[in-house]
Amino acid sequence: MALWFYSDPHFGHKNVIEYCKRPFTDVDHQTLELIARYNSRVAKDDTVIWLGDCFFCKRGQARQILSQLNGRKIVVLGNHDAEPGKMQSLGFDFAMFESRIRLAGHPVKLSHYPYAPPWWKQFFRGKGDLRYLDRRPTRFDGWLLHGHVHQAWKMREKSREINVGVDVWDFKPVSFQEVEALIQRVEQQRGNACQKKPPPKRRIQDAKNIRSPRVGTLPPTTHPTSTTPSP
């Protein structure tokens, strides 16, 4: 039993072939290829977590396509998906908006969306995708698996984002081993980079030994012995 991640197949979507330069001649060819490539990796007792934007076709056709795909299917909803109850009626075992798991010893958030662009990109319009800002996941000290961006990027190491969309994974599901390998590589590089940093040139030592170069050390205070004046 294996765990897989899958996002943005857009079953039944004609325009995505042109938008994303997919190597399919038409919608039917795309559907057949997506099903074949999916089942070439996923066994019947595996679990696949879909990260949204699944179907662009009628419910009956979507239900028929889903029934041909192997494994237990959990969906994290995207902007083109129906509400959880309707998605489960198509054949998904469970539907949700966001979730968390652990991979390679690190916390991992599951969302259809990547993080929102930095504030300055939001301020200067045209500097990033500003749609669905209210649905973007909050940043945290862990990794994010997402879709939504199609072929825009595969991984953003600095922000710890991994795109599991089919457009950057040969239109196949991504195994948890492949995701863990990416996480381990980046975390190892981060660790090595920290070890290679040179130590600071000056270190603050014991505060008792610090002397001000201007004031210096004051000598101990002496008090003269009082004497009784002679008559």
N, C-alpha and C positions, 0 to 999 in steps of 0.2 A: 504494500500500500504506500503510495507516494503522494506528495503534495506539489501542486502546480499553481502557477499564476497566469492569468490571461486577461487581456483588456482590448477594447476597441475593435472587435472584428467587424462591426457594422454589416452584419448579414442583411442582404437585400438592398443595400445602398449602392446605387449606380454611380452617383457623383463622386464618392470617395475614391473610386478607381482612378479618376483623373486628378483629383485634389492631391492625393498622396502618391501618385505615380505607381500604383500597384500593378504587378505583372499579370493582370487578368484581362481577358478579351471582353467579358461582359459580366453581368450579375450572376448568371447561372454558373459560369466558369469559376467565378470567385467563391460561390457557395460550395461547389464540389471540392475545390482546392482547400478551402478552410476546414471543411469536415475531414478530408483525408489527412491533412497535416496535423490536425488536432488528435485524431485517433491513432496516428503513427507514434505518438508519444504517451498518450494517456491510456491506462488500462481500466478495466471495468470497476476494479475495487479501489481506484485512486480518488483523490479529492482535488477539485479544481476551484480556486477562488477567482471569480471573474471580477474585474475592477471597472465594470460599467460600459455603457454604450454598446449594447449587444445586438439589437435588431432594428431594422428599418423596413419592416414588412408587416403583413397582417398577422393577427394573433394565431390563426390556424397554421400558417406557414412557420411562424416562429416556434410553435409547439412541436411541429414535425421535425424541424431542424434540430432542436434541442434533444429530442428523443433519439437521434442518431449519434449523439456525442457521448463518449464513454465517461464514466466516473460520476461521483457525487458532486453536485454543483452548488456553490454558494456564490451569491452576487452582492457586491458592494455597488450601490446605485450610482449611475452617472447622470449627466444632464439630459440624455436622450432616452432614459429608462422610465418605465411606469412606476407607480407606487408599489411598496413591498408585496402587498397582497396579490396584485395582478401579476407581478413577476413570478411569484410562487405558483400561481395558477398555470404558468407556461411550462413548469417542470423543474424550476429551481427548488432545491431543498430548503434554502433559507435566503432571505434578502435583508439587507441592512444598509445604513448610510456610511458607516465607518467602523473600523475594528482595530484591535492591536494583537500582535503575536510576538514571539521571540525567535530570532534567527541568529545563528553563530554567536549566541550569548548576548545579543543586543536587542533592545526593544525596537519593534518595527510597527509603524502605523500603516494601515491599509485605507486608501482613499482613492476615489476616481481622479481627484484633482491634485495637481502639484501645489506647492506653497504659493501664496500670493506674491507678486513682485514686490521689491522693496518700496518704501514709501516714496522715494524720489522718482521712481518709475511711475507710480500712481499719480504723482503730482504733475509730471510732464507727460501728458497723454501721448500715446504712440510708442512708449518705451516699455512695451510688454503687454501680455494678454490681461486685460482688466475685467474680463467677464467672470461672472459667478464668484465675486469676491466674498460674498456672504456664505459660500459653501466651502471655501478653502480650509484645509486643516490648519490648526494652530501649530506653530513650530515647537519642537521639544528636543531634548537631548537624546536623540535616537535616529533611526532611519525611516524613510517614507517610501513605500511602494505605491505607484500611481499609474494612471493612464492619461487620457485626455489630449496629450500633446502630439500624438501620432509619431511622426518621424523627426520632430524638432530636436530631441536629444535622447540618448540612451541612459546616461547617468550624469548627475551633477555631484561631484565628489565633495565640494566645499559645503554644500547644504545637505548632503547625504540623501539625495533623491534618486530613485531608480525607476525608470519608465519600463513597465512590463507590457506595453502595447505591442500588438502583433506586427506593426510596421517596422519595428527595429529588432524583431526576433524571428525573422524568416516566416512570419505568419503562423507561428506555433506557440503553444504554452511554454512557459519558463519554469524549469524545475527549481525546487527550493535549494538544491545543491548549487545551481548556477548563481542564484541570488546570494547564498552564503559565501561563495568564492569571491564575488565582487566586494561584499562587505569586509571579509577578512583581508583582502588585498589592500583596500583603502585604509583600514584601521591599522594594519601593520606599517604602511607607509607613514601614517600620522605618528605612530610610536617611534619609528626610526628618526623622523624629522625632529621630534622633541629631544631624543637622545643626542643628536648631532649639534644642537644649539650650544655655542660656547658659554662658559660660565661668565657671570658679570665680572668686570675688571676690578671693582671695589666691592667688598662685602662689609656690611655693618657688623661689627664685633660687639663684644660685651659693652653695654652702655656705661659701665663703671670705668672703663678704660678710655672713654672719649673725652678729649680736652679741646676747648675752644682755642684756636690759634691766636685769637685777638685778646681774649681775657686772660688765658693762662690759669695756673693753679694758685689760688690765694694761700699765703702762709698762715699758719695757725694763729689765732688771736691771743695775745698775752695781756694780762691785766697787771699793772704795778701794785706792789704790796703797800698797803696803807700804813703809815707810821703816825704815831702820836707826837705832835709838835712839843718840843721841850719848852719849859716855862722861861 
